[in-house]
């Protein structure tokens, strides 16, 4: 097992114990698109999927890591409203949706294809639909020399992605803190909840 696989395995063990994000709840309530379809980009172990499915959403979750996909397929095997795929951001076929969640996942989108990935996400959202997610800032420890490619962005770049949205929440985190696995790192992230305009 390579180091990367082992790190993800440990992460998923910890992540399985986590509840859904309160931000996911907030975003789901903001959805005014009349489309109860959600996409969870980089769905991990599926805590947000579980919450959204209980709210009556048809949920499409995808992750590039086979272990995450296996956990979610097992976890949601009996749920007709949940569909799990193994995919990257770049090749995923985004369905028409009222909610797109990307919690701490777009950090790992392929930098050279980031703009087209974002355009795919944006165009999949119906008017009145909601995006909720995080972007990596340029001061983050993982912005360079991370074990896989990352897409760090400036605040201006992040805000420029949302020209066709009303930003409801925007926050910046710029601090040293522990990862899920207990290692210290410098976090620099931008978190956004935004509603797509008609």
C-alpha positions as CSV (number, residue, x, y, z in Angstrom):
1,X,0.0,0.0,0.0
2,X,1.6,3.3,-1.0
3,X,1.8,6.2,1.4
4,X,-1.0,8.1,-0.3
5,X,-3.5,5.2,0.0
6,X,-2.6,4.7,3.7
7,X,-3.1,8.3,4.5
8,X,-6.6,8.3,2.8
9,X,-7.5,5.0,4.6
10,X,-6.7,6.6,8.0
11,X,-8.6,9.7,7.0
12,X,-11.7,7.8,6.1
13,X,-11.7,5.9,9.4
14,X,-11.8,9.2,11.2
15,X,-14.3,10.8,8.7
16,X,-16.8,8.0,9.1
17,X,-17.4,9.2,12.7
18,X,-18.2,12.8,11.5
19,X,-21.7,14.3,11.2
20,X,-22.7,16.3,8.1
21,X,-21.5,19.9,7.9
22,X,-23.9,22.5,9.2
23,X,-23.1,24.5,6.1
24,X,-24.7,21.7,4.0
25,X,-27.9,22.1,6.0
26,X,-27.8,25.9,5.4
27,X,-27.2,25.5,1.7
28,X,-30.0,22.9,1.3
29,X,-32.4,25.3,2.8
30,X,-31.3,28.1,0.5
31,X,-32.1,26.1,-2.7
32,X,-34.9,27.8,-4.5
33,X,-34.4,26.1,-7.9
34,X,-37.3,23.6,-7.4
35,X,-34.9,20.9,-8.2
36,X,-34.2,18.5,-5.3
37,X,-31.0,17.1,-6.9
38,X,-27.6,17.5,-5.2
39,X,-24.1,16.6,-6.2
40,X,-21.4,15.9,-3.6
41,X,-18.0,16.5,-5.2
42,X,-15.3,14.5,-3.5
43,X,-17.9,12.8,-1.3
44,X,-15.5,11.0,1.1
45,X,-17.4,8.7,3.4
46,X,-20.8,10.3,2.7
47,X,-21.9,12.2,5.8
48,X,-23.4,15.0,3.7
49,X,-25.0,12.5,1.3
50,X,-26.7,10.9,4.3
51,X,-28.2,14.2,5.4
52,X,-29.3,15.3,2.0
53,X,-30.9,11.9,1.2
54,X,-33.0,12.2,4.4
55,X,-34.2,15.7,3.2
56,X,-35.6,14.0,0.0
57,X,-32.7,14.9,-2.3
58,X,-31.7,12.7,-5.2
59,X,-27.9,12.7,-4.4
60,X,-25.1,12.1,-6.8
61,X,-21.8,11.6,-5.0
62,X,-18.4,11.0,-6.6
63,X,-14.8,10.6,-5.4
64,X,-11.6,9.7,-7.1
65,X,-10.5,7.4,-4.3
66,X,-11.8,3.8,-4.7
67,X,-11.9,3.3,-1.0
68,X,-14.2,6.2,-0.5
69,X,-16.4,5.0,-3.3
70,X,-16.5,1.5,-1.8
71,X,-17.5,2.8,1.6
72,X,-20.3,5.0,0.1
73,X,-21.6,2.2,-2.2
74,X,-21.8,-0.1,0.8
75,X,-23.3,2.6,3.1
76,X,-26.0,3.7,0.6
77,X,-26.7,0.4,-1.1
78,X,-30.3,0.3,0.0
79,X,-31.0,4.0,-0.9
80,X,-32.7,4.4,-4.2
81,X,-32.1,8.2,-4.2
82,X,-28.3,7.9,-3.9
83,X,-25.9,7.2,-6.8
84,X,-22.1,6.9,-6.2
85,X,-19.5,7.1,-8.9
86,X,-15.7,6.9,-9.0
87,X,-14.6,9.9,-10.9
88,X,-12.4,13.0,-11.0
89,X,-13.7,16.6,-11.1
90,X,-12.5,16.9,-14.6
91,X,-14.4,14.0,-16.3
92,X,-17.5,13.8,-14.1
93,X,-20.7,14.3,-16.0
94,X,-22.5,16.8,-13.7
95,X,-26.3,16.4,-13.7
96,X,-28.7,19.3,-13.6
97,X,-28.9,20.2,-10.0
98,X,-30.2,22.5,-7.3
99,X,-27.3,22.0,-4.9
100,X,-23.5,21.4,-5.5
101,X,-21.4,20.6,-2.4
102,X,-17.6,20.6,-2.6
103,X,-16.4,20.4,1.0
104,X,-12.6,20.7,1.2
105,X,-12.4,18.8,-2.1
106,X,-11.7,21.3,-4.9
107,X,-8.3,21.8,-3.4
108,X,-7.3,18.7,-5.3
109,X,-8.8,19.5,-8.6
110,X,-6.3,19.3,-11.5
111,X,-4.9,22.9,-11.8
112,X,-4.6,22.9,-15.6
113,X,-8.2,22.0,-16.0
114,X,-9.6,24.0,-13.0
115,X,-11.4,26.7,-15.1
116,X,-13.3,24.1,-17.3
117,X,-14.1,22.1,-14.2
118,X,-15.6,25.1,-12.5
119,X,-17.6,26.0,-15.7
120,X,-19.0,22.5,-15.7
121,X,-20.1,22.8,-12.1
122,X,-21.5,26.3,-12.6
123,X,-23.5,25.3,-15.8
124,X,-25.0,22.2,-14.0
125,X,-26.6,24.4,-11.4
126,X,-30.2,25.6,-12.1
127,X,-31.0,29.3,-11.4
128,X,-31.8,29.6,-7.7
129,X,-29.5,26.6,-7.0
130,X,-26.7,26.8,-4.4
131,X,-23.0,26.1,-4.4
132,X,-21.4,25.4,-1.0
133,X,-17.7,24.6,-0.8
134,X,-14.1,25.5,-0.1
135,X,-11.1,26.7,-2.1
136,X,-7.5,26.5,-1.2
137,X,-5.7,29.8,-0.7
138,X,-2.1,30.6,-1.8
139,X,-0.7,30.6,1.7
140,X,-1.8,27.0,2.5
141,X,1.0,24.5,3.3
142,X,-0.4,22.2,0.6
143,X,-0.4,25.0,-2.1
144,X,3.0,23.7,-3.2
145,X,5.0,20.5,-2.9
146,X,1.9,18.5,-1.8
147,X,1.9,14.7,-2.6
148,X,-0.7,15.3,-5.4
149,X,-1.5,18.5,-7.4
150,X,-3.5,21.2,-5.7
151,X,-5.3,24.3,-7.1
152,X,-4.5,27.3,-4.8
153,X,-6.4,30.5,-5.6
154,X,-6.3,34.2,-4.5
155,X,-9.3,35.7,-2.9
156,X,-9.9,37.8,-6.1
157,X,-9.9,34.6,-8.2
158,X,-12.3,32.9,-5.9
159,X,-14.7,35.8,-5.9
160,X,-14.4,36.1,-9.7
161,X,-15.8,32.6,-10.1
162,X,-19.1,33.8,-8.6
163,X,-20.0,36.7,-11.0
164,X,-23.3,35.0,-11.8
165,X,-24.1,34.2,-8.2
166,X,-25.2,36.1,-5.1
167,X,-22.6,35.3,-2.4
168,X,-24.5,34.6,0.9
169,X,-21.5,33.6,3.0
170,X,-17.8,34.1,2.3
171,X,-15.1,33.4,4.9
172,X,-11.3,33.1,4.9
173,X,-9.3,30.8,7.2
174,X,-5.6,31.6,7.5
175,X,-4.1,29.8,10.5
176,X,-2.0,26.9,11.8
177,X,-4.2,24.0,12.9
178,X,-4.3,20.2,12.9
179,X,-5.5,18.1,10.1
180,X,-8.1,15.3,10.6
181,X,-5.2,13.0,11.3
182,X,-3.7,15.3,13.9
183,X,-0.8,16.8,12.0
184,X,-0.1,20.5,12.2
185,X,-0.3,22.5,9.0
186,X,-1.0,26.0,7.8
187,X,-4.6,26.3,6.5
188,X,-5.5,29.0,4.1
189,X,-9.0,28.5,2.7
190,X,-11.9,30.4,1.3
191,X,-15.4,29.0,2.1
192,X,-18.3,30.1,0.0
193,X,-22.1,29.6,0.0
194,X,-23.6,31.3,-3.1
195,X,-27.0,31.2,-5.0
196,X,-27.0,31.2,-8.8
197,X,-28.9,34.1,-10.2
198,X,-31.6,33.7,-12.9
